[in-house]
């Protein structure tokens, strides 16, 4: 049986999103790759653009014929969606470097938490997500973080691995 990660990797190759958006610094930030996923998890790709219209046009010309295609253009970002190989892709572009975008920063924290927390931590996150929580609220609940869950997860960026490991061990 092929794992969901392998299937997602194959879908990424099939979609050619890395090649299509090469000039826009694409980064995959999907919970599938940190094993915080559920059956509904999508493949998120964050990008940086300088010219919004050109980025939106590229999404449209490249993926408008795919299932579940949609394109939303806002003042501060562009979001495109489409399906490839059964996976919903969400392309998010903004005029700021990818490494400064919240989705990328949250994903960096998730990678550390998944590595340090191990399978038990991942299972708890997936269980809460299956009950209806989004990823950051699930992390906040498991780790007993206070305040807004999205900000609370972002605050973990500054924690050392040792601090995170101790905090995780005290909560699971």
Helices and strands as residue ranges (DSSP letters): H 4-15, H 17-20, G 22-24, E 27-28, G 31-34, E 43-48, H 52-63, E 70-73, E 78-84, E 87-94, G 98-100, H 102-130, H 135-143, H 149-155, G 156-158, H 161-171
